[in-house]
Amino acid sequence: GEPVFQDFPGVRIRIRPISRGVQGDWKETDAFDVNSNNTPSTMFGAIEIPPEGQADNTVNEDVVLNWTAIDPDDDPVTIAVDWVEVPLGFEPDKATLDTLEALPWQEATTGALGEGTKSLDASRTGIDHQWSWDSVADAGTMNGYIIFRMRPLDEKLEVGTWTYMKQKVHLDNYTIF
């Protein structure tokens, strides 16, 4: 984890051997940090894509992402969310981590629905949340398949790993225009 004392670790161990009453030289470790904070994680739930055209010709472009915040220390989490349009035939559930990381990810703009991204409750068993993505602001008039990835940061600055969607979803922003 990040050092407790900002830019420098704060713990050293100093030890010396004693053999048959004879004391050896003191030895000291390099400085290191003691971090008892556990890493947060996230888990994806269902994605709710808005309908393509309402009776009054308005469309809600906010895509709702259901997800779960997990932190073994019950610390609140802040999330980063990215999105990417995936190529035709790409299967995220069969892709390697290296392949997923190499995709041209873009930061996702928070929509008007859901709970936002900052200081959200988490627990060791997980707390469910909703976040919404303003798909028109980020993707414009695209008609294709997308996936999301999410990364948590807890209030003690412990950064979790990226969690990737296993299934792509179809986003049709072209029809609304």
Residue pairs with C-beta under 8 A, 6 or more apart in sequence:
1 33
1 35
1 37
1 156
1 157
1 158
2 33
2 35
2 157
2 158
3 9
3 10
3 33
4 10
4 33
4 34
4 35
5 33
8 31
9 31
9 32
9 33
10 31
10 33
10 34
11 31
11 32
11 33
11 34
12 28
12 29
12 30
12 31
12 32
13 28
13 29
14 26
14 27
14 28
14 29
15 26
15 27
15 28
16 23
16 24
16 25
16 26
16 27
17 23
17 24
18 24
35 158
37 73
37 75
37 154
37 156
37 158
38 71
38 72
38 73
38 158
39 72
39 158
39 159
39 160
39 161
40 69
40 70
40 71
40 75
40 77
40 122
40 152
40 153
40 154
40 158
40 160
41 70
41 71
41 152
41 160
41 161
41 163
42 67
42 68
42 69
42 70
42 77
42 79
42 150
42 151
42 152
42 160
42 163
43 67
43 68
43 70
43 126
43 163
44 65
44 66
44 67
44 148
44 150
44 163
44 165
44 166
45 65
45 66
45 67
45 68
45 128
46 66
47 63
47 64
47 65
47 66
47 148
47 165
47 169
48 63
48 64
48 65
48 66
49 63
49 169
49 170
49 171
50 59
50 60
50 61
50 62
50 63
51 59
51 60
52 59
52 172
52 175
52 176
53 59
53 175
53 176
54 60
59 176
60 113
61 111
61 134
61 135
61 136
61 137
61 173
61 176
62 111
62 112
62 113
62 114
62 132
62 133
62 134
62 135
63 111
63 132
63 133
63 135
63 171
64 113
64 114
64 130
64 131
64 132
65 81
65 114
65 130
65 131
65 132
65 133
65 148
66 128
66 129
66 130
67 79
67 128
67 129
67 130
67 131
67 150
68 126
68 127
68 128
68 129
69 77
69 79
69 120
69 121
69 122
69 123
69 126
69 127
69 129
69 152
70 122
70 123
70 124
70 125
70 126
71 77
71 122
71 123
71 124
71 152
71 154
72 124
73 124
73 154
73 156
74 122
74 123
74 124
75 122
75 154
75 155
75 156
75 158
76 119
76 120
76 121
76 122
76 154
76 155
77 119
77 120
77 122
77 152
77 153
77 154
77 155
77 160
78 117
78 118
78 119
78 120
78 152
78 153
78 154
79 117
79 120
79 131
79 150
79 151
79 152
79 153
80 107
80 117
80 150
80 151
80 153
81 107
81 108
81 110
81 117
81 131
81 133
81 148
81 149
81 150
82 105
82 106
82 107
82 108
82 148
82 149
82 150
83 105
83 106
83 108
83 133
83 138
83 139
83 146
83 147
83 148
83 149
84 103
84 104
84 105
84 106
84 146
84 147
84 149
85 139
85 142
85 144
85 145
85 146
86 92
86 103
86 144
86 145
86 146
86 147
86 168
88 144
88 145
90 145
90 168
91 168
92 100
92 147
92 164
92 165
92 166
92 167
92 168
93 166
93 167
97 164
100 149
100 164
101 162
105 149
106 138
108 133
108 138
108 148
109 133
109 134
109 137
109 138
110 116
110 117
110 131
110 132
110 133
110 134
111 132
111 133
111 134
111 135
112 132
112 134
113 130
113 132
114 129
114 130
114 131
114 132
115 129
115 130
115 131
116 131
117 131
119 155
120 127
120 129
121 127
121 129
122 152
122 154
133 148
135 171
135 173
136 173
136 176
139 146
139 171
139 173
140 173
141 173
141 174
141 177
142 171
142 173
142 174
143 171
143 172
143 173
143 174
143 175
144 170
144 171
145 168
145 169
145 170
145 171
146 168
146 169
146 171
147 164
147 165
147 167
147 168
147 169
148 164
148 165
149 162
149 163
149 164
149 165
150 162
150 163
151 159
151 160
151 161
151 162
151 163
152 159
152 160
153 159
153 160
154 160
